[in-house]
Amino acid sequence: MTGRIRRGAAALTAALLAAGCGGGSTPSSTPEDANVFTNPVVASDAPDPQAIRVGETWYLFHTNAGGRNVPVLTSPDLVDWTPAGDALPELPDWADAGKTWAPEAIQLAPDRFVLYYTVADRASGRQCLGRAVADTPLGPYRDDSDEPLVCQPELGGSIDASPFRDTDGSLWLLWKNDGNAIGVDTWLWSQRLTPDGLRLTGPATKLLRQTEPWEGSLIEGPFLHRHDGTLFLFFAANAYDKDTYAEGYAVCESPAGPCVKAPENPILKSNDVATGPGHASIVERDGRTWLLYHAWPPGQEGTTDPGRQIWLNELLWTDGKPSVRGPLRQVQR
């Protein structure tokens, strides 16, 4: 069924998933009776995925598809996903439909959720960032603003907003200036948010730009994650519709930087089961870390049928460094 997982066996429960190898081999720590599911967990076009957990339910948001501005799916287990409508059925008056990208949500109170998203700004003709609020994770989210939250038309526009709440309670927003749209550098930026999540405060800081051969002409899709006290900035790079698209990371001193890229980048790249993997977000469950990302079927880069499907693989930590065995078609719990 469109928008639902293709899985090999029962849904996951308390002990989520232990990674195997690309062909389905299992680590020695995996029980012999483990159930297996098969990636992709969403087999239809669902680019730029991000998920949050509220109660016992996961809510996943992705780039516009199927006539919805912000498609939202729900799952009890990160594996079996059910379409649940449009989280942002109405755009603000300053925005045009058709290019609503990379939405990410954060819960700020039991009945307060803020969604950050990329949308076409009518006045500038560029992609810019908006924010919308709802009292439930499903929405509907509503944006009552008179203008974009962030818009850098002189730098190509602003895309790929990602909220982050640090361990000290501070709220931050990350994004990319869409420099590749006009042939200038693409920077990942960060700026502090007000406690209500609706406004930016303090200076904006440049964190990283494209500098390495594997990154091509751009980096994008920033996502901050703190693990054992260390702050990691994950990002995608290169052309999204090519098999050269891949995922890397940097280590940052704070959400405002400075950040240093990992020499082992990229940590997730094309293989024989999926190509162009990237624009990842991170979820945690039962003490384990999981990477949600999109990827194309090999040889079908740039298509919309099936398009960029959603994959789920474990993010492993060795001596404080993250790695991903994948893309993996088979994973075990």
Beta strands, then each sheet from edge to edge (+ up, - down):
strand 1: 18-19
strand 2: 36-38
strand 3: 50-54
strand 4: 57-61
strand 5: 71-75
strand 6: 82-86
strand 7: 95-109
strand 8: 112-121
strand 9: 127-134
strand 10: 158-165
strand 11: 171-177
strand 12: 187-193
strand 13: 200-209
strand 14: 219-227
strand 15: 230-237
strand 16: 246-252
strand 17: 259-261
strand 18: 275-285
strand 19: 288-296
strand 20: 309-318
strand 21: 321-324
strand 22: 330-332
sheet 1: 1+ 22- 2+
sheet 2: 3+ 4- 5+ 6-
sheet 3: 7+ 8- 9+
sheet 4: 10+ 11- 12+ 13-
sheet 5: 14+ 15- 16+ 17-
sheet 6: 18+ 19- 20+ 21-
end
